[in-house]
Amino acid sequence: MEAPASRSLVTIVDTSALTAPAVRKAEAPSKGADHGAAAKGLVVEADPGWLTRTAKRTGIPLVALRAYGRASLLEASEHSRCHVGWATLAAIGEVESAHGTIAGTRLLKDGRTSRPIVGPALDGEGGVAAIPSSPDGRRVHGDDTWEHAAGPMQFLPDSWRLFGADADADGVADPSDIDDAAWGAARHLCSSGRDLRNGADWTQAVLGYNASDTYVRRVLDLAESYARSASRG
């Protein structure tokens, strides 16, 4: 597959497009994952004015956009050389779950979904992998036989154990909370030490999230569209 242009999405609108975030003290220590904003006693917020303008220009729900902007800023503080940006995260969120609104699901103000978002069974049929159900997965999807991805960014339990984080400092790292899931996705994309300003690195990072050329092309098209929309005056 041809790599995206090396000028990159990040250069257009990603972390550099966010004004300085407001930071406040968290009230609870993180639980359920080693990584969390609460573990540092801080909650990062994207600039409210930027959120309002960009949500209007892109059509991304405000709660979801808050999560993508926050995740981009948090990951920049952990892996400053990665440069994962909100537009890439938003594109993945659109493909995976329509920003947490798939099949009539709603995003609540706290970032959680109104009902669980559960992907199809990974039963080896139709070109998908065959992955047996895990105890953690069964608690979410109830399938005793096959695993399912879950949440607005569609994490498998094994991946969530590696990349899950508490972005909103509510004390829980929850894959069904788009704030946490977006940061988990950012951590996943940055896990191989790549610089996402480089087109080839960006492509490989997204392929690592979902090993499909069609998926990568769809994410690229959406991310570029969000970038263009957000940059309009």
N, C-alpha and C positions, 0 to 999 in steps of 0.2 A: 504493500500500500504506500502511496506517496505521502510523505510527511507534510503536515501543515507548514505554511510559510514560517520561516524562522523569525520574522518580525514579531510573532507571537501575540497571543491574546493579552498577556500580562502587560506588555508595553502599551497596549491601547487603553485598557480601562481597569486593570485589576487592582492590586493593593494601592497603587499610586493614585487611583481615582477616589479613594476614601480619605476624607479629611481626618484629622487626628481624633482617635476614639476617646469617648468618655470612659473613665475607669472608676469603679466603686468597689468597696470591700464586700466580699461574699460573707454570708452568715453561717454557712455550713461546710464542714470538710467533705471532700469527695469520697464517695463510696462506689464500689462496683468496678472501678478501673483505677490504674495507677496514675493515669494522666487526667488532669482536670484543672479548669480555671480555679476552682475552689481550693485545690491543693496549694495554690500560690496566693490565695486570699483575694483574688481579683476577678472581676467580671468585665470583659471587654465589650464595648458597644460601638457599632458604627455610628457615624454622625447622623442624627435624626433628620436633618435637612436633606442629606444625601439619600437616605432611605426613602423619604417621601417622594423626592424627584425621580429617583431611579425606578421605584415601584410603578409610578405613573407612566413613565416612558417605556418600560419593558413589559408591563402587565404581570410581573411576578408578584404573588401575594406578599404583603408587607412582612408577615411573620416569617415566611420562607426566605425572603431577601435579607432580613435581619440575621438569620442563621448563616447564610452564605458569606455575608460581609464579616460577621464575627469570626467565622471559621478561617477565613483568609488572613485576618489580622492575628489570630491566635497562632496559626501555623507559621506566620512570618516571624513571630517572636521565638518559636522553637527551632525552626529550620529556615534561617534567613536567606539561604542560597537556593531554596526551592522555587519561590515565587509563584505558588499556586494562587490563583485569583478567584474572585467571587463568580465571574462569568463562567468559568469552567465548572465550578461546583453547581451553579444554577442550571447549566445544561444537563449535567448528570441527574440532578433532581427532577428536571422535566422529563427526561427519558425514563427514569426509574418509576416515578409515581405521580407525574404531573404536579410536582411540588407538594406532595402529600394530599392531593385532592382526588386521586384516582377512584373511580367507581363510587362517587358520591361521598367519599371520605372528606372530612373537614380538618383544617389545622386550627387547633385551639390557641388562645392567646399565649399560653405558656410553651407552645411549640409542639405539644403532643398531638397525636392524631385522634380524631373522634372515635375511631375504632381501629383495630390492628390492620396493618397492611401486610398481607402475606402473599408471597409469590407462588408460582406453580410448583408442584412437586418435582424435585430433582430425581426422577425415576429412570433416567437413561433413555427415555422415549423422545422422539422428535429432535434429536441432536443435542439434548442437554446431558450433563453429567449425571451419573448415578451415585448419589450420596446418601448413605443410610442416616436415619434420623438420630439426633443426639439428645441427651437429656435436657440441655439448655434449649434446644430448638423445640422440643415437644411442649415445653412450658408455654411457648408462644403460639405455635401453630396447631398443636394437638395431634399431629400425624405420627403414629408409632413406627411407621415404616420408612418414610422418605423425608429428607431434609427440605426446607423451604427457606428462601431469603425473606427477610422481614424488615419493616420500617420504610420510611420515605426514601432512604438511599439504598435499600435492599441489601442488607448485610446478612451473611451467613454467620452462625454462632462462632465458628473458628476465627473468622476474620474480625468479628467484633471483639473477641478476647485479645486480639493483637492490636487493634486500632481504636477501640472504643474509648471515649473520653467524655468528661462532664464539662461541656462548654458553658453552660449557663449557671454553674455553681449552685445547683439545687440539691446537691448531695448524691445524685444518682447518674450514672452513665447509662443512658437508655436509648437503644437503637430506634425506638418509636417516637423519640423526641427529635424533631428536625434540627434543633440547635446542636445536640450531641452528635447526631448522625452526620451532619455536614462537616463537623470537625473530624469525625472519624474518617470520612471520605477524603478530606484534605490530608490527614496523616497517612492514609493508604497511598495516595498519589505521590507523596513526598518520601515514601519509605525506602526508595532505592537510591537516594542521594542525587537525583537528577535535577537539572535546572529547567523548569518548565517554560522559560523564555525561549528555549531552543525547540524548534519544531519537532525534531526527531525525538528528543527527550519527552516532550509533551505527548507525542503519539505513543511511546512505549509506556508511559505512566497510565494513560487511559486504557491501553490494551491490558495492562496489569489489573485494572478494575473489572474489565469485561473483554475477554479475548475474542473480539469480533471486529473485523474491518468495518462492517456496516455500522456497528455501534459507535466506533471512533468517528466515522464520518458524520453521523447524526449529531454527536456531541459537539464536534467542531462547528457544524453549520449553526446549531443553536447558540453556541457560545459567541460566535462572531456576530450573529444577529442581535443578541443581548448587548454586546459591546457597542455595536453601531447605534442601537436605540438609546443606550445610556449616555452616549457622547453627544447626542443632539441637544442643542440649546433650546 
